[in-house]
């Protein structure tokens, strides 16, 4: 059984589309819940109560301190982050859900925020 040029082109386009969708799914990096054993580079989600926040001296970034099930955890929110406004307007006592990457800073784990949702 031989395919015509049009059928072969359709098959190739379909295969490329499936590969592209698969690659996007793998690159989206679904996040897991933050635990004390989360390693640097893990994409995680954590929910906690905002204890306090501060603005960095250089760059005007926000650092949030959340009370979580695993103790206090710092969340670094770059000024260029889409959720910077949420972080800047958040008040202590509010519950926040943060998604981002785990990174060690001065031998302590923190999360570099991708998104923040105030509950």
Phi and psi restraints in degrees (range 20) as a CNS / XPLOR table:
assign (resid 1 and name C) (resid 2 and name N)
       (resid 2 and name CA) (resid 2 and name C) 1.0 -109.6 20.0 2
assign (resid 2 and name N) (resid 2 and name CA)
       (resid 2 and name C) (resid 3 and name N) 1.0 143.3 20.0 2
assign (resid 2 and name C) (resid 3 and name N)
       (resid 3 and name CA) (resid 3 and name C) 1.0 -93.5 20.0 2
assign (resid 3 and name N) (resid 3 and name CA)
       (resid 3 and name C) (resid 4 and name N) 1.0 146.2 20.0 2
assign (resid 3 and name C) (resid 4 and name N)
       (resid 4 and name CA) (resid 4 and name C) 1.0 -75.5 20.0 2
assign (resid 4 and name N) (resid 4 and name CA)
       (resid 4 and name C) (resid 5 and name N) 1.0 167.0 20.0 2
assign (resid 4 and name C) (resid 5 and name N)
       (resid 5 and name CA) (resid 5 and name C) 1.0 -58.0 20.0 2
assign (resid 5 and name N) (resid 5 and name CA)
       (resid 5 and name C) (resid 6 and name N) 1.0 -41.6 20.0 2
assign (resid 5 and name C) (resid 6 and name N)
       (resid 6 and name CA) (resid 6 and name C) 1.0 -65.5 20.0 2
assign (resid 6 and name N) (resid 6 and name CA)
       (resid 6 and name C) (resid 7 and name N) 1.0 -41.6 20.0 2
assign (resid 6 and name C) (resid 7 and name N)
       (resid 7 and name CA) (resid 7 and name C) 1.0 -66.0 20.0 2
assign (resid 7 and name N) (resid 7 and name CA)
       (resid 7 and name C) (resid 8 and name N) 1.0 -41.5 20.0 2
assign (resid 7 and name C) (resid 8 and name N)
       (resid 8 and name CA) (resid 8 and name C) 1.0 -64.9 20.0 2
assign (resid 8 and name N) (resid 8 and name CA)
       (resid 8 and name C) (resid 9 and name N) 1.0 -42.3 20.0 2
assign (resid 8 and name C) (resid 9 and name N)
       (resid 9 and name CA) (resid 9 and name C) 1.0 -64.1 20.0 2
assign (resid 9 and name N) (resid 9 and name CA)
       (resid 9 and name C) (resid 10 and name N) 1.0 -40.5 20.0 2
assign (resid 9 and name C) (resid 10 and name N)
       (resid 10 and name CA) (resid 10 and name C) 1.0 -63.0 20.0 2
assign (resid 10 and name N) (resid 10 and name CA)
       (resid 10 and name C) (resid 11 and name N) 1.0 -42.9 20.0 2
assign (resid 10 and name C) (resid 11 and name N)
       (resid 11 and name CA) (resid 11 and name C) 1.0 -62.1 20.0 2
assign (resid 11 and name N) (resid 11 and name CA)
       (resid 11 and name C) (resid 12 and name N) 1.0 -43.4 20.0 2
assign (resid 11 and name C) (resid 12 and name N)
       (resid 12 and name CA) (resid 12 and name C) 1.0 -64.9 20.0 2
assign (resid 12 and name N) (resid 12 and name CA)
       (resid 12 and name C) (resid 13 and name N) 1.0 -42.9 20.0 2
assign (resid 12 and name C) (resid 13 and name N)
       (resid 13 and name CA) (resid 13 and name C) 1.0 -63.7 20.0 2
assign (resid 13 and name N) (resid 13 and name CA)
       (resid 13 and name C) (resid 14 and name N) 1.0 -41.6 20.0 2
assign (resid 13 and name C) (resid 14 and name N)
       (resid 14 and name CA) (resid 14 and name C) 1.0 -63.2 20.0 2
assign (resid 14 and name N) (resid 14 and name CA)
       (resid 14 and name C) (resid 15 and name N) 1.0 -43.3 20.0 2
assign (resid 14 and name C) (resid 15 and name N)
       (resid 15 and name CA) (resid 15 and name C) 1.0 -63.3 20.0 2
assign (resid 15 and name N) (resid 15 and name CA)
       (resid 15 and name C) (resid 16 and name N) 1.0 -41.9 20.0 2
assign (resid 15 and name C) (resid 16 and name N)
       (resid 16 and name CA) (resid 16 and name C) 1.0 -64.6 20.0 2
assign (resid 16 and name N) (resid 16 and name CA)
       (resid 16 and name C) (resid 17 and name N) 1.0 -40.2 20.0 2
assign (resid 16 and name C) (resid 17 and name N)
       (resid 17 and name CA) (resid 17 and name C) 1.0 -64.0 20.0 2
assign (resid 17 and name N) (resid 17 and name CA)
       (resid 17 and name C) (resid 18 and name N) 1.0 -42.0 20.0 2
assign (resid 17 and name C) (resid 18 and name N)
       (resid 18 and name CA) (resid 18 and name C) 1.0 -64.7 20.0 2
assign (resid 18 and name N) (resid 18 and name CA)
       (resid 18 and name C) (resid 19 and name N) 1.0 -40.0 20.0 2
assign (resid 18 and name C) (resid 19 and name N)
       (resid 19 and name CA) (resid 19 and name C) 1.0 -64.1 20.0 2
assign (resid 19 and name N) (resid 19 and name CA)
       (resid 19 and name C) (resid 20 and name N) 1.0 -40.7 20.0 2
assign (resid 19 and name C) (resid 20 and name N)
       (resid 20 and name CA) (resid 20 and name C) 1.0 -65.1 20.0 2
assign (resid 20 and name N) (resid 20 and name CA)
       (resid 20 and name C) (resid 21 and name N) 1.0 -42.3 20.0 2
assign (resid 20 and name C) (resid 21 and name N)
       (resid 21 and name CA) (resid 21 and name C) 1.0 -64.6 20.0 2
assign (resid 21 and name N) (resid 21 and name CA)
       (resid 21 and name C) (resid 22 and name N) 1.0 -41.8 20.0 2
assign (resid 21 and name C) (resid 22 and name N)
       (resid 22 and name CA) (resid 22 and name C) 1.0 -62.8 20.0 2
assign (resid 22 and name N) (resid 22 and name CA)
       (resid 22 and name C) (resid 23 and name N) 1.0 -42.0 20.0 2
assign (resid 22 and name C) (resid 23 and name N)
       (resid 23 and name CA) (resid 23 and name C) 1.0 -64.4 20.0 2
assign (resid 23 and name N) (resid 23 and name CA)
       (resid 23 and name C) (resid 24 and name N) 1.0 -41.5 20.0 2
assign (resid 23 and name C) (resid 24 and name N)
       (resid 24 and name CA) (resid 24 and name C) 1.0 -63.3 20.0 2
assign (resid 24 and name N) (resid 24 and name CA)
       (resid 24 and name C) (resid 25 and name N) 1.0 -38.6 20.0 2
assign (resid 24 and name C) (resid 25 and name N)
       (resid 25 and name CA) (resid 25 and name C) 1.0 -63.4 20.0 2
assign (resid 25 and name N) (resid 25 and name CA)
       (resid 25 and name C) (resid 26 and name N) 1.0 -44.1 20.0 2
assign (resid 25 and name C) (resid 26 and name N)
       (resid 26 and name CA) (resid 26 and name C) 1.0 -68.4 20.0 2
assign (resid 26 and name N) (resid 26 and name CA)
       (resid 26 and name C) (resid 27 and name N) 1.0 -33.9 20.0 2
assign (resid 26 and name C) (resid 27 and name N)
       (resid 27 and name CA) (resid 27 and name C) 1.0 -77.3 20.0 2
assign (resid 27 and name N) (resid 27 and name CA)
       (resid 27 and name C) (resid 28 and name N) 1.0 -20.6 20.0 2
assign (resid 27 and name C) (resid 28 and name N)
       (resid 28 and name CA) (resid 28 and name C) 1.0 -67.3 20.0 2
assign (resid 28 and name N) (resid 28 and name CA)
       (resid 28 and name C) (resid 29 and name N) 1.0 -20.3 20.0 2
assign (resid 28 and name C) (resid 29 and name N)
       (resid 29 and name CA) (resid 29 and name C) 1.0 48.9 20.0 2
assign (resid 29 and name N) (resid 29 and name CA)
       (resid 29 and name C) (resid 30 and name N) 1.0 77.2 20.0 2
assign (resid 29 and name C) (resid 30 and name N)
       (resid 30 and name CA) (resid 30 and name C) 1.0 -57.0 20.0 2
assign (resid 30 and name N) (resid 30 and name CA)
       (resid 30 and name C) (resid 31 and name N) 1.0 140.8 20.0 2
assign (resid 30 and name C) (resid 31 and name N)
       (resid 31 and name CA) (resid 31 and name C) 1.0 -93.2 20.0 2
assign (resid 31 and name N) (resid 31 and name CA)
       (resid 31 and name C) (resid 32 and name N) 1.0 151.3 20.0 2
assign (resid 31 and name C) (resid 32 and name N)
       (resid 32 and name CA) (resid 32 and name C) 1.0 -105.6 20.0 2
assign (resid 32 and name N) (resid 32 and name CA)
       (resid 32 and name C) (resid 33 and name N) 1.0 174.1 20.0 2
assign (resid 32 and name C) (resid 33 and name N)
       (resid 33 and name CA) (resid 33 and name C) 1.0 -74.7 20.0 2
assign (resid 33 and name N) (resid 33 and name CA)
       (resid 33 and name C) (resid 34 and name N) 1.0 144.5 20.0 2
assign (resid 33 and name C) (resid 34 and name N)
       (resid 34 and name CA) (resid 34 and name C) 1.0 -71.1 20.0 2
assign (resid 34 and name N) (resid 34 and name CA)
       (resid 34 and name C) (resid 35 and name N) 1.0 135.8 20.0 2
assign (resid 34 and name C) (resid 35 and name N)
       (resid 35 and name CA) (resid 35 and name C) 1.0 -134.9 20.0 2
assign (resid 35 and name N) (resid 35 and name CA)
       (resid 35 and name C) (resid 36 and name N) 1.0 169.4 20.0 2
assign (resid 35 and name C) (resid 36 and name N)
       (resid 36 and name CA) (resid 36 and name C) 1.0 -65.6 20.0 2
assign (resid 36 and name N) (resid 36 and name CA)
       (resid 36 and name C) (resid 37 and name N) 1.0 -16.7 20.0 2
assign (resid 36 and name C) (resid 37 and name N)
       (resid 37 and name CA) (resid 37 and name C) 1.0 -96.7 20.0 2
assign (resid 37 and name N) (resid 37 and name CA)
       (resid 37 and name C) (resid 38 and name N) 1.0 5.5 20.0 2
assign (resid 37 and name C) (resid 38 and name N)
       (resid 38 and name CA) (resid 38 and name C) 1.0 -61.9 20.0 2
assign (resid 38 and name N) (resid 38 and name CA)
       (resid 38 and name C) (resid 39 and name N) 1.0 136.0 20.0 2
assign (resid 38 and name C) (resid 39 and name N)
       (resid 39 and name CA) (resid 39 and name C) 1.0 -100.1 20.0 2
assign (resid 39 and name N) (resid 39 and name CA)
       (resid 39 and name C) (resid 40 and name N) 1.0 161.0 20.0 2
assign (resid 39 and name C) (resid 40 and name N)
       (resid 40 and name CA) (resid 40 and name C) 1.0 -54.5 20.0 2
assign (resid 40 and name N) (resid 40 and name CA)
       (resid 40 and name C) (resid 41 and name N) 1.0 134.4 20.0 2
assign (resid 40 and name C) (resid 41 and name N)
       (resid 41 and name CA) (resid 41 and name C) 1.0 94.7 20.0 2
assign (resid 41 and name N) (resid 41 and name CA)
       (resid 41 and name C) (resid 42 and name N) 1.0 -15.7 20.0 2
assign (resid 41 and name C) (resid 42 and name N)
       (resid 42 and name CA) (resid 42 and name C) 1.0 -66.5 20.0 2
assign (resid 42 and name N) (resid 42 and name CA)
       (resid 42 and name C) (resid 43 and name N) 1.0 140.4 20.0 2
assign (resid 42 and name C) (resid 43 and name N)
       (resid 43 and name CA) (resid 43 and name C) 1.0 -94.4 20.0 2
assign (resid 43 and name N) (resid 43 and name CA)
       (resid 43 and name C) (resid 44 and name N) 1.0 115.0 20.0 2
assign (resid 43 and name C) (resid 44 and name N)
       (resid 44 and name CA) (resid 44 and name C) 1.0 -131.0 20.0 2
assign (resid 44 and name N) (resid 44 and name CA)
       (resid 44 and name C) (resid 45 and name N) 1.0 166.0 20.0 2
assign (resid 44 and name C) (resid 45 and name N)
       (resid 45 and name CA) (resid 45 and name C) 1.0 -127.2 20.0 2
assign (resid 45 and name N) (resid 45 and name CA)
       (resid 45 and name C) (resid 46 and name N) 1.0 136.8 20.0 2
assign (resid 45 and name C) (resid 46 and name N)
       (resid 46 and name CA) (resid 46 and name C) 1.0 -139.8 20.0 2
assign (resid 46 and name N) (resid 46 and name CA)
       (resid 46 and name C) (resid 47 and name N) 1.0 145.0 20.0 2
assign (resid 46 and name C) (resid 47 and name N)
       (resid 47 and name CA) (resid 47 and name C) 1.0 -119.3 20.0 2
assign (resid 47 and name N) (resid 47 and name CA)
       (resid 47 and name C) (resid 48 and name N) 1.0 134.8 20.0 2
assign (resid 47 and name C) (resid 48 and name N)
       (resid 48 and name CA) (resid 48 and name C) 1.0 -162.2 20.0 2
assign (resid 48 and name N) (resid 48 and name CA)
       (resid 48 and name C) (resid 49 and name N) 1.0 171.2 20.0 2
assign (resid 48 and name C) (resid 49 and name N)
       (resid 49 and name CA) (resid 49 and name C) 1.0 -93.6 20.0 2
assign (resid 49 and name N) (resid 49 and name CA)
       (resid 49 and name C) (resid 50 and name N) 1.0 132.7 20.0 2
assign (resid 49 and name C) (resid 50 and name N)
       (resid 50 and name CA) (resid 50 and name C) 1.0 -70.3 20.0 2
assign (resid 50 and name N) (resid 50 and name CA)
       (resid 50 and name C) (resid 51 and name N) 1.0 119.4 20.0 2
assign (resid 50 and name C) (resid 51 and name N)
       (resid 51 and name CA) (resid 51 and name C) 1.0 -86.7 20.0 2
assign (resid 51 and name N) (resid 51 and name CA)
       (resid 51 and name C) (resid 52 and name N) 1.0 -50.6 20.0 2
assign (resid 51 and name C) (resid 52 and name N)
       (resid 52 and name CA) (resid 52 and name C) 1.0 -160.8 20.0 2
assign (resid 52 and name N) (resid 52 and name CA)
       (resid 52 and name C) (resid 53 and name N) 1.0 168.8 20.0 2
assign (resid 52 and name C) (resid 53 and name N)
       (resid 53 and name CA) (resid 53 and name C) 1.0 -142.6 20.0 2
assign (resid 53 and name N) (resid 53 and name CA)
       (resid 53 and name C) (resid 54 and name N) 1.0 156.1 20.0 2
assign (resid 53 and name C) (resid 54 and name N)
       (resid 54 and name CA) (resid 54 and name C) 1.0 -143.4 20.0 2
assign (resid 54 and name N) (resid 54 and name CA)
       (resid 54 and name C) (resid 55 and name N) 1.0 157.6 20.0 2
assign (resid 54 and name C) (resid 55 and name N)
       (resid 55 and name CA) (resid 55 and name C) 1.0 -102.6 20.0 2
assign (resid 55 and name N) (resid 55 and name CA)
       (resid 55 and name C) (resid 56 and name N) 1.0 135.1 20.0 2
assign (resid 55 and name C) (resid 56 and name N)
       (resid 56 and name CA) (resid 56 and name C) 1.0 -70.0 20.0 2
assign (resid 56 and name N) (resid 56 and name CA)
       (resid 56 and name C) (resid 57 and name N) 1.0 152.0 20.0 2
assign (resid 56 and name C) (resid 57 and name N)
       (resid 57 and name CA) (resid 57 and name C) 1.0 -71.1 20.0 2
assign (resid 57 and name N) (resid 57 and name CA)
       (resid 57 and name C) (resid 58 and name N) 1.0 -34.9 20.0 2
assign (resid 57 and name C) (resid 58 and name N)
       (resid 58 and name CA) (resid 58 and name C) 1.0 -108.4 20.0 2
assign (resid 58 and name N) (resid 58 and name CA)
       (resid 58 and name C) (resid 59 and name N) 1.0 124.7 20.0 2
assign (resid 58 and name C) (resid 59 and name N)
       (resid 59 and name CA) (resid 59 and name C) 1.0 94.6 20.0 2
assign (resid 59 and name N) (resid 59 and name CA)
       (resid 59 and name C) (resid 60 and name N) 1.0 -17.2 20.0 2
assign (resid 59 and name C) (resid 60 and name N)
       (resid 60 and name CA) (resid 60 and name C) 1.0 67.6 20.0 2
assign (resid 60 and name N) (resid 60 and name CA)
       (resid 60 and name C) (resid 61 and name N) 1.0 26.5 20.0 2
assign (resid 60 and name C) (resid 61 and name N)
       (resid 61 and name CA) (resid 61 and name C) 1.0 -76.1 20.0 2
assign (resid 61 and name N) (resid 61 and name CA)
       (resid 61 and name C) (resid 62 and name N) 1.0 165.6 20.0 2
assign (resid 61 and name C) (resid 62 and name N)
       (resid 62 and name CA) (resid 62 and name C) 1.0 -108.5 20.0 2
assign (resid 62 and name N) (resid 62 and name CA)
       (resid 62 and name C) (resid 63 and name N) 1.0 141.6 20.0 2
assign (resid 62 and name C) (resid 63 and name N)
       (resid 63 and name CA) (resid 63 and name C) 1.0 -121.6 20.0 2
assign (resid 63 and name N) (resid 63 and name CA)
       (resid 63 and name C) (resid 64 and name N) 1.0 118.0 20.0 2
assign (resid 63 and name C) (resid 64 and name N)
       (resid 64 and name CA) (resid 64 and name C) 1.0 -103.9 20.0 2
assign (resid 64 and name N) (resid 64 and name CA)
       (resid 64 and name C) (resid 65 and name N) 1.0 142.0 20.0 2
assign (resid 64 and name C) (resid 65 and name N)
       (resid 65 and name CA) (resid 65 and name C) 1.0 -112.1 20.0 2
assign (resid 65 and name N) (resid 65 and name CA)
       (resid 65 and name C) (resid 66 and name N) 1.0 117.1 20.0 2
assign (resid 65 and name C) (resid 66 and name N)
       (resid 66 and name CA) (resid 66 and name C) 1.0 -106.8 20.0 2
assign (resid 66 and name N) (resid 66 and name CA)
       (resid 66 and name C) (resid 67 and name N) 1.0 142.8 20.0 2
assign (resid 66 and name C) (resid 67 and name N)
       (resid 67 and name CA) (resid 67 and name C) 1.0 -92.3 20.0 2
assign (resid 67 and name N) (resid 67 and name CA)
       (resid 67 and name C) (resid 68 and name N) 1.0 114.6 20.0 2
assign (resid 67 and name C) (resid 68 and name N)
       (resid 68 and name CA) (resid 68 and name C) 1.0 -117.5 20.0 2
assign (resid 68 and name N) (resid 68 and name CA)
       (resid 68 and name C) (resid 69 and name N) 1.0 179.0 20.0 2
assign (resid 68 and name C) (resid 69 and name N)
       (resid 69 and name CA) (resid 69 and name C) 1.0 -65.3 20.0 2
assign (resid 69 and name N) (resid 69 and name CA)
       (resid 69 and name C) (resid 70 and name N) 1.0 -17.5 20.0 2
assign (resid 69 and name C) (resid 70 and name N)
       (resid 70 and name CA) (resid 70 and name C) 1.0 -106.0 20.0 2
assign (resid 70 and name N) (resid 70 and name CA)
       (resid 70 and name C) (resid 71 and name N) 1.0 18.0 20.0 2
assign (resid 70 and name C) (resid 71 and name N)
       (resid 71 and name CA) (resid 71 and name C) 1.0 99.5 20.0 2
assign (resid 71 and name N) (resid 71 and name CA)
       (resid 71 and name C) (resid 72 and name N) 1.0 -165.7 20.0 2
assign (resid 71 and name C) (resid 72 and name N)
       (resid 72 and name CA) (resid 72 and name C) 1.0 -78.7 20.0 2
assign (resid 72 and name N) (resid 72 and name CA)
       (resid 72 and name C) (resid 73 and name N) 1.0 146.3 20.0 2
assign (resid 72 and name C) (resid 73 and name N)
       (resid 73 and name CA) (resid 73 and name C) 1.0 -141.7 20.0 2
assign (resid 73 and name N) (resid 73 and name CA)
       (resid 73 and name C) (resid 74 and name N) 1.0 129.7 20.0 2
assign (resid 73 and name C) (resid 74 and name N)
       (resid 74 and name CA) (resid 74 and name C) 1.0 -84.9 20.0 2
assign (resid 74 and name N) (resid 74 and name CA)
       (resid 74 and name C) (resid 75 and name N) 1.0 142.2 20.0 2
assign (resid 74 and name C) (resid 75 and name N)
       (resid 75 and name CA) (resid 75 and name C) 1.0 -123.7 20.0 2
assign (resid 75 and name N) (resid 75 and name CA)
       (resid 75 and name C) (resid 76 and name N) 1.0 120.6 20.0 2
assign (resid 75 and name C) (resid 76 and name N)
       (resid 76 and name CA) (resid 76 and name C) 1.0 -93.9 20.0 2
assign (resid 76 and name N) (resid 76 and name CA)
       (resid 76 and name C) (resid 77 and name N) 1.0 125.5 20.0 2
assign (resid 76 and name C) (resid 77 and name N)
       (resid 77 and name CA) (resid 77 and name C) 1.0 -117.3 20.0 2
assign (resid 77 and name N) (resid 77 and name CA)
       (resid 77 and name C) (resid 78 and name N) 1.0 103.9 20.0 2
assign (resid 77 and name C) (resid 78 and name N)
       (resid 78 and name CA) (resid 78 and name C) 1.0 -61.8 20.0 2
assign (resid 78 and name N) (resid 78 and name CA)
       (resid 78 and name C) (resid 79 and name N) 1.0 148.0 20.0 2
assign (resid 78 and name C) (resid 79 and name N)
       (resid 79 and name CA) (resid 79 and name C) 1.0 -61.3 20.0 2
assign (resid 79 and name N) (resid 79 and name CA)
       (resid 79 and name C) (resid 80 and name N) 1.0 -23.2 20.0 2
assign (resid 79 and name C) (resid 80 and name N)
       (resid 80 and name CA) (resid 80 and name C) 1.0 -87.3 20.0 2
assign (resid 80 and name N) (resid 80 and name CA)
       (resid 80 and name C) (resid 81 and name N) 1.0 -2.7 20.0 2
assign (resid 80 and name C) (resid 81 and name N)
       (resid 81 and name CA) (resid 81 and name C) 1.0 -71.1 20.0 2
assign (resid 81 and name N) (resid 81 and name CA)
       (resid 81 and name C) (resid 82 and name N) 1.0 144.9 20.0 2
assign (resid 81 and name C) (resid 82 and name N)
       (resid 82 and name CA) (resid 82 and name C) 1.0 -62.4 20.0 2
assign (resid 82 and name N) (resid 82 and name CA)
       (resid 82 and name C) (resid 83 and name N) 1.0 -27.7 20.0 2
assign (resid 82 and name C) (resid 83 and name N)
       (resid 83 and name CA) (resid 83 and name C) 1.0 -95.5 20.0 2
assign (resid 83 and name N) (resid 83 and name CA)
       (resid 83 and name C) (resid 84 and name N) 1.0 14.4 20.0 2
assign (resid 83 and name C) (resid 84 and name N)
       (resid 84 and name CA) (resid 84 and name C) 1.0 -60.2 20.0 2
assign (resid 84 and name N) (resid 84 and name CA)
       (resid 84 and name C) (resid 85 and name N) 1.0 -40.0 20.0 2
assign (resid 84 and name C) (resid 85 and name N)
       (resid 85 and name CA) (resid 85 and name C) 1.0 -63.7 20.0 2
assign (resid 85 and name N) (resid 85 and name CA)
       (resid 85 and name C) (resid 86 and name N) 1.0 -38.8 20.0 2
assign (resid 85 and name C) (resid 86 and name N)
       (resid 86 and name CA) (resid 86 and name C) 1.0 -62.9 20.0 2
assign (resid 86 and name N) (resid 86 and name CA)
       (resid 86 and name C) (resid 87 and name N) 1.0 -44.4 20.0 2
assign (resid 86 and name C) (resid 87 and name N)
       (resid 87 and name CA) (resid 87 and name C) 1.0 -64.2 20.0 2
assign (resid 87 and name N) (resid 87 and name CA)
       (resid 87 and name C) (resid 88 and name N) 1.0 -41.8 20.0 2
assign (resid 87 and name C) (resid 88 and name N)
       (resid 88 and name CA) (resid 88 and name C) 1.0 -66.4 20.0 2
assign (resid 88 and name N) (resid 88 and name CA)
       (resid 88 and name C) (resid 89 and name N) 1.0 -34.7 20.0 2
assign (resid 88 and name C) (resid 89 and name N)
       (resid 89 and name CA) (resid 89 and name C) 1.0 -91.6 20.0 2
assign (resid 89 and name N) (resid 89 and name CA)
       (resid 89 and name C) (resid 90 and name N) 1.0 -7.0 20.0 2
assign (resid 89 and name C) (resid 90 and name N)
       (resid 90 and name CA) (resid 90 and name C) 1.0 -68.5 20.0 2
assign (resid 90 and name N) (resid 90 and name CA)
       (resid 90 and name C) (resid 91 and name N) 1.0 143.4 20.0 2
assign (resid 90 and name C) (resid 91 and name N)
       (resid 91 and name CA) (resid 91 and name C) 1.0 -116.1 20.0 2
assign (resid 91 and name N) (resid 91 and name CA)
       (resid 91 and name C) (resid 92 and name N) 1.0 147.8 20.0 2
assign (resid 91 and name C) (resid 92 and name N)
       (resid 92 and name CA) (resid 92 and name C) 1.0 -54.5 20.0 2
assign (resid 92 and name N) (resid 92 and name CA)
       (resid 92 and name C) (resid 93 and name N) 1.0 141.9 20.0 2
assign (resid 92 and name C) (resid 93 and name N)
       (resid 93 and name CA) (resid 93 and name C) 1.0 99.4 20.0 2
assign (resid 93 and name N) (resid 93 and name CA)
       (resid 93 and name C) (resid 94 and name N) 1.0 -17.3 20.0 2
assign (resid 93 and name C) (resid 94 and name N)
       (resid 94 and name CA) (resid 94 and name C) 1.0 -79.9 20.0 2
assign (resid 94 and name N) (resid 94 and name CA)
       (resid 94 and name C) (resid 95 and name N) 1.0 147.0 20.0 2
assign (resid 94 and name C) (resid 95 and name N)
       (resid 95 and name CA) (resid 95 and name C) 1.0 -90.3 20.0 2
assign (resid 95 and name N) (resid 95 and name CA)
       (resid 95 and name C) (resid 96 and name N) 1.0 130.7 20.0 2
assign (resid 95 and name C) (resid 96 and name N)
       (resid 96 and name CA) (resid 96 and name C) 1.0 -123.5 20.0 2
assign (resid 96 and name N) (resid 96 and name CA)
       (resid 96 and name C) (resid 97 and name N) 1.0 145.2 20.0 2
assign (resid 96 and name C) (resid 97 and name N)
       (resid 97 and name CA) (resid 97 and name C) 1.0 -113.4 20.0 2
assign (resid 97 and name N) (resid 97 and name CA)
       (resid 97 and name C) (resid 98 and name N) 1.0 121.9 20.0 2
assign (resid 97 and name C) (resid 98 and name N)
       (resid 98 and name CA) (resid 98 and name C) 1.0 -117.5 20.0 2
assign (resid 98 and name N) (resid 98 and name CA)
       (resid 98 and name C) (resid 99 and name N) 1.0 135.9 20.0 2
assign (resid 98 and name C) (resid 99 and name N)
       (resid 99 and name CA) (resid 99 and name C) 1.0 -120.1 20.0 2
assign (resid 99 and name N) (resid 99 and name CA)
       (resid 99 and name C) (resid 100 and name N) 1.0 135.6 20.0 2
assign (resid 99 and name C) (resid 100 and name N)
       (resid 100 and name CA) (resid 100 and name C) 1.0 177.6 20.0 2
assign (resid 100 and name N) (resid 100 and name CA)
       (resid 100 and name C) (resid 101 and name N) 1.0 -167.1 20.0 2
assign (resid 100 and name C) (resid 101 and name N)
       (resid 101 and name CA) (resid 101 and name C) 1.0 -102.5 20.0 2
assign (resid 101 and name N) (resid 101 and name CA)
       (resid 101 and name C) (resid 102 and name N) 1.0 141.0 20.0 2
assign (resid 101 and name C) (resid 102 and name N)
       (resid 102 and name CA) (resid 102 and name C) 1.0 -79.1 20.0 2
assign (resid 102 and name N) (resid 102 and name CA)
       (resid 102 and name C) (resid 103 and name N) 1.0 136.6 20.0 2
assign (resid 102 and name C) (resid 103 and name N)
       (resid 103 and name CA) (resid 103 and name C) 1.0 -147.4 20.0 2
assign (resid 103 and name N) (resid 103 and name CA)
       (resid 103 and name C) (resid 104 and name N) 1.0 142.4 20.0 2
assign (resid 103 and name C) (resid 104 and name N)
       (resid 104 and name CA) (resid 104 and name C) 1.0 -88.8 20.0 2
assign (resid 104 and name N) (resid 104 and name CA)
       (resid 104 and name C) (resid 105 and name N) 1.0 134.5 20.0 2
assign (resid 104 and name C) (resid 105 and name N)
       (resid 105 and name CA) (resid 105 and name C) 1.0 -135.2 20.0 2
assign (resid 105 and name N) (resid 105 and name CA)
       (resid 105 and name C) (resid 106 and name N) 1.0 118.9 20.0 2
assign (resid 105 and name C) (resid 106 and name N)
       (resid 106 and name CA) (resid 106 and name C) 1.0 53.8 20.0 2
assign (resid 106 and name N) (resid 106 and name CA)
       (resid 106 and name C) (resid 107 and name N) 1.0 47.3 20.0 2
assign (resid 106 and name C) (resid 107 and name N)
       (resid 107 and name CA) (resid 107 and name C) 1.0 60.7 20.0 2
assign (resid 107 and name N) (resid 107 and name CA)
       (resid 107 and name C) (resid 108 and name N) 1.0 24.5 20.0 2
assign (resid 107 and name C) (resid 108 and name N)
       (resid 108 and name CA) (resid 108 and name C) 1.0 -132.6 20.0 2
assign (resid 108 and name N) (resid 108 and name CA)
       (resid 108 and name C) (resid 109 and name N) 1.0 136.3 20.0 2
assign (resid 108 and name C) (resid 109 and name N)
       (resid 109 and name CA) (resid 109 and name C) 1.0 -72.8 20.0 2
assign (resid 109 and name N) (resid 109 and name CA)
       (resid 109 and name C) (resid 110 and name N) 1.0 141.8 20.0 2
assign (resid 109 and name C) (resid 110 and name N)
       (resid 110 and name CA) (resid 110 and name C) 1.0 -145.5 20.0 2
assign (resid 110 and name N) (resid 110 and name CA)
       (resid 110 and name C) (resid 111 and name N) 1.0 170.7 20.0 2
assign (resid 110 and name C) (resid 111 and name N)
       (resid 111 and name CA) (resid 111 and name C) 1.0 -114.8 20.0 2
assign (resid 111 and name N) (resid 111 and name CA)
       (resid 111 and name C) (resid 112 and name N) 1.0 131.8 20.0 2
assign (resid 111 and name C) (resid 112 and name N)
       (resid 112 and name CA) (resid 112 and name C) 1.0 -90.3 20.0 2
assign (resid 112 and name N) (resid 112 and name CA)
       (resid 112 and name C) (resid 113 and name N) 1.0 111.5 20.0 2
assign (resid 112 and name C) (resid 113 and name N)
       (resid 113 and name CA) (resid 113 and name C) 1.0 -71.2 20.0 2
assign (resid 113 and name N) (resid 113 and name CA)
       (resid 113 and name C) (resid 114 and name N) 1.0 136.9 20.0 2
assign (resid 113 and name C) (resid 114 and name N)
       (resid 114 and name CA) (resid 114 and name C) 1.0 -101.7 20.0 2
assign (resid 114 and name N) (resid 114 and name CA)
       (resid 114 and name C) (resid 115 and name N) 1.0 -41.4 20.0 2
assign (resid 114 and name C) (resid 115 and name N)
       (resid 115 and name CA) (resid 115 and name C) 1.0 -147.9 20.0 2
assign (resid 115 and name N) (resid 115 and name CA)
       (resid 115 and name C) (resid 116 and name N) 1.0 150.1 20.0 2
assign (resid 115 and name C) (resid 116 and name N)
       (resid 116 and name CA) (resid 116 and name C) 1.0 -135.0 20.0 2
assign (resid 116 and name N) (resid 116 and name CA)
       (resid 116 and name C) (resid 117 and name N) 1.0 132.5 20.0 2
assign (resid 116 and name C) (resid 117 and name N)
       (resid 117 and name CA) (resid 117 and name C) 1.0 -123.1 20.0 2
assign (resid 117 and name N) (resid 117 and name CA)
       (resid 117 and name C) (resid 118 and name N) 1.0 127.3 20.0 2
assign (resid 117 and name C) (resid 118 and name N)
       (resid 118 and name CA) (resid 118 and name C) 1.0 -91.7 20.0 2
assign (resid 118 and name N) (resid 118 and name CA)
       (resid 118 and name C) (resid 119 and name N) 1.0 129.6 20.0 2
